[in-house]
Amino acid sequence: MKGRHNSVISRLKTSQPHVQDLGCICHLVQLATGCGIRAAQSHLLSPSAKRCEIYKEFVDFTDSDHLKLLRYRSTRWLSLLTCIQRVLNQLDALQAYFNSHEEMESVKVRDLASHLRDPIVKTYFLFLSAALKPLSEFNIAFQSEGVQIHRLEEEMCRLMKRILGYLIPARAIVGVPLREVEYGDGHQMADEDLFIGADTKKFMRSAELPVSAEKKIFQ
């Protein structure tokens, strides 16, 4: 499709030299998302039947929903948000499971138990659950079977302004051409005014995180 010689794009350029190859916009958005969050991937549970049955006992004990744990694959662009939401849904059961195995298992399991108890980790997942929604919606729109190229510029500008709205006041965005929006140092909102999602703010208040932890979250 996109090779330098004898491909669709090379043949198009033969007859129309000014054709531009924009690449796959969905792929580009996913790459940007991955670079932005640097999400760590962990194999939380072995797929063995024995471990799965034991885990189900903890799902019942914590009154959690019986849902399958999902493994994130970077090639499945729409899976990241779903995986994050699933971990949040199962967090109580996961904490109980790994806490019960912490002393008898490997260093990796003990590390996972420690991370799952860390309120900063839950804060991070709650934030991602809110922040990734516009990116997921954009990706879904452009994976449509219908022609969407005519919407690209408008939707890209809308997406970028939504993300900028997490960081800077609305008055600096509304009615301002995207290229003229000022977002660098001195223009961003204070930490307490940044968009991090309603559930994230609610959890941070209830968890009564120390000042040092809040500073780490907003770094």
C-alpha positions as CSV (number, residue, x, y, z in Angstrom):
1,M,0.0,0.0,0.0
2,K,2.6,2.5,1.1
3,G,5.9,1.2,-0.2
4,R,8.4,3.5,-2.0
5,H,8.2,1.5,-5.3
6,N,5.1,0.1,-7.1
7,S,2.6,0.8,-4.3
8,V,-0.7,2.5,-4.3
9,I,0.7,5.7,-3.0
10,S,3.7,5.7,-5.4
11,R,1.4,5.1,-8.4
12,L,-0.9,8.0,-7.2
13,K,2.1,10.3,-7.0
14,T,3.1,9.4,-10.5
15,S,-0.1,10.9,-11.8
16,Q,-0.5,13.5,-9.1
17,P,2.8,14.6,-7.5
18,H,1.1,16.8,-4.9
19,V,-0.7,13.9,-3.2
20,Q,0.2,13.8,0.5
21,D,0.3,10.6,2.6
22,L,-1.1,11.5,6.0
23,G,-0.8,8.0,7.4
24,C,-3.5,6.4,9.5
25,I,-4.9,9.0,11.8
26,C,-6.2,6.4,14.2
27,H,-2.8,4.9,14.5
28,L,-1.2,8.3,15.0
29,V,-3.6,9.2,17.8
30,Q,-2.9,5.9,19.5
31,L,0.9,6.4,19.3
32,A,0.5,9.9,20.8
33,T,-1.6,8.4,23.6
34,G,1.0,5.8,24.3
35,C,3.8,8.3,24.4
36,G,1.7,10.5,26.7
37,I,1.0,8.0,29.4
38,R,3.8,5.4,29.1
39,A,1.4,2.8,30.4
40,A,3.1,-0.1,32.1
41,Q,1.9,-3.6,31.1
42,S,1.7,-6.4,33.6
43,H,0.4,-9.9,33.5
44,L,-1.9,-9.6,36.6
45,L,-3.2,-13.2,36.6
46,S,-2.1,-16.4,35.1
47,P,-4.7,-17.8,32.8
48,S,-4.6,-21.2,34.7
49,A,-8.0,-22.5,35.6
50,K,-6.9,-22.9,39.3
51,R,-5.9,-19.3,39.7
52,C,-9.1,-18.1,37.9
53,E,-11.3,-20.1,40.3
54,I,-9.4,-18.7,43.3
55,Y,-9.8,-15.2,42.0
56,K,-13.6,-15.7,41.6
57,E,-13.8,-16.4,45.3
58,F,-12.3,-12.9,45.9
59,V,-14.8,-11.4,43.4
60,D,-17.6,-12.8,45.4
61,F,-16.0,-11.8,48.8
62,T,-15.7,-8.2,47.7
63,D,-19.1,-8.1,46.0
64,S,-17.5,-7.2,42.7
65,D,-18.9,-7.8,39.2
66,H,-18.0,-11.1,37.5
67,L,-16.2,-9.7,34.6
68,K,-13.2,-11.1,32.7
69,L,-9.9,-9.3,33.2
70,L,-8.6,-7.9,30.0
71,R,-5.0,-7.8,28.8
72,Y,-4.0,-4.6,27.0
73,R,-2.6,-5.0,23.5
74,S,-1.0,-2.0,21.9
75,T,-2.2,-3.1,18.4
76,R,-5.8,-3.0,19.6
77,W,-6.2,0.8,19.7
78,L,-9.6,0.9,21.4
79,S,-8.7,-1.5,24.2
80,L,-6.7,0.8,26.5
81,L,-9.6,2.7,28.0
82,T,-11.7,-0.5,28.4
83,C,-8.8,-2.3,30.2
84,I,-8.4,0.7,32.6
85,Q,-12.1,0.7,33.3
86,R,-12.1,-3.0,33.9
87,V,-9.2,-2.8,36.4
88,L,-11.0,0.0,38.3
89,N,-14.2,-2.2,38.4
90,Q,-12.2,-5.2,39.8
91,L,-9.8,-3.2,42.0
92,D,-11.2,-4.4,45.3
93,A,-11.1,-8.1,44.2
94,L,-7.6,-7.6,42.8
95,Q,-6.3,-6.1,46.0
96,A,-7.8,-8.9,48.1
97,Y,-6.4,-11.6,45.8
98,F,-2.8,-10.3,45.7
99,N,-2.8,-9.4,49.4
100,S,-3.6,-13.0,50.2
101,H,-0.8,-14.3,48.0
102,E,1.8,-11.7,48.8
103,E,3.9,-13.7,51.3
104,M,4.0,-17.0,49.3
105,E,4.6,-15.7,45.8
106,S,7.4,-14.0,43.8
107,V,8.8,-10.5,44.1
108,K,6.7,-9.6,41.1
109,V,3.5,-10.5,42.9
110,R,4.6,-8.6,46.0
111,D,5.3,-5.6,43.9
112,L,1.8,-5.8,42.3
113,A,0.2,-6.1,45.7
114,S,2.0,-3.0,46.8
115,H,1.1,-1.1,43.7
116,L,-2.6,-2.1,44.0
117,R,-2.7,-0.7,47.6
118,D,-1.1,2.5,46.5
119,P,-3.7,5.3,46.3
120,I,-1.6,7.1,43.8
121,V,-2.0,4.2,41.4
122,K,-5.8,4.3,41.7
123,T,-5.7,8.1,41.2
124,Y,-3.7,7.6,38.0
125,F,-6.2,5.0,36.7
126,L,-9.2,7.2,37.5
127,F,-7.6,10.1,35.7
128,L,-6.8,8.0,32.6
129,S,-10.4,6.7,32.6
130,A,-11.6,10.3,32.2
131,A,-8.8,11.7,30.1
132,L,-8.8,9.0,27.5
133,K,-12.5,9.3,26.6
134,P,-12.0,12.1,23.9
135,L,-9.2,10.1,22.3
136,S,-11.3,6.9,22.2
137,E,-14.3,8.8,20.8
138,F,-12.1,10.3,18.1
139,N,-10.6,6.9,17.2
140,I,-14.1,5.3,17.0
141,A,-15.3,8.1,14.7
142,F,-12.5,7.6,12.2
143,Q,-12.7,3.8,12.2
144,S,-16.1,4.1,10.6
145,E,-16.7,2.3,7.3
146,G,-18.0,5.5,5.8
147,V,-15.7,8.2,4.3
148,Q,-14.6,10.6,7.1
149,I,-11.7,12.5,5.5
150,H,-13.9,15.7,5.1
151,R,-14.3,15.8,9.0
152,L,-10.6,15.3,9.8
153,E,-9.5,19.0,10.2
154,E,-12.6,19.9,12.2
155,E,-12.4,16.9,14.5
156,M,-8.7,17.2,15.0
157,C,-9.1,20.8,16.1
158,R,-12.0,19.9,18.4
159,L,-9.9,17.1,20.0
160,M,-6.9,19.3,20.6
161,K,-9.1,22.0,22.1
162,R,-10.7,19.5,24.4
163,I,-7.3,18.4,25.6
164,L,-6.1,22.0,26.0
165,G,-9.2,22.6,28.1
166,Y,-7.8,20.2,30.7
167,L,-4.9,22.6,31.2
168,I,-5.9,26.2,30.4
169,P,-8.9,28.4,31.1
170,A,-11.8,28.2,28.5
171,R,-11.5,31.9,27.9
172,A,-8.1,31.3,26.3
173,I,-9.6,28.8,23.9
174,V,-13.1,29.8,22.9
175,G,-13.1,31.8,19.7
176,V,-9.3,31.6,19.4
177,P,-7.8,29.9,16.3
178,L,-6.0,26.7,17.4
179,R,-2.6,27.9,16.3
180,E,-2.9,31.1,18.4
181,V,-3.9,29.4,21.7
182,E,-1.3,30.1,24.3
183,Y,-0.7,27.1,26.5
184,G,2.9,27.2,27.8
185,D,4.3,28.2,31.1
186,G,2.3,31.0,32.7
187,H,-0.9,30.1,31.0
188,Q,-1.8,26.8,32.6
189,M,-4.3,26.7,35.5
190,A,-3.4,25.9,39.1
191,D,-3.3,22.2,40.0
192,E,-6.6,22.4,41.9
193,D,-8.3,23.8,38.7
194,L,-6.9,21.2,36.2
195,F,-9.3,18.7,34.7
196,I,-8.6,15.3,36.2
197,G,-12.1,13.9,36.2
198,A,-14.9,14.1,38.9
199,D,-14.2,10.6,40.2
200,T,-10.5,11.4,40.5
201,K,-11.1,14.5,42.6
202,K,-13.7,12.7,44.7
203,F,-11.2,9.9,45.4
204,M,-8.4,12.3,46.2
205,R,-10.6,14.1,48.8
206,S,-11.8,10.8,50.4
207,A,-8.3,9.3,50.5
208,E,-6.9,12.4,52.3
209,L,-3.6,12.1,50.4
210,P,-0.6,13.9,51.9
211,V,0.6,17.0,50.2
212,S,3.7,15.2,49.0
213,A,1.5,12.6,47.2
214,E,-0.6,15.3,45.6
215,K,2.5,17.0,44.3
216,K,3.7,13.8,42.8
217,I,0.4,13.3,41.1
218,F,0.5,16.7,39.5
219,Q,4.2,16.5,38.4
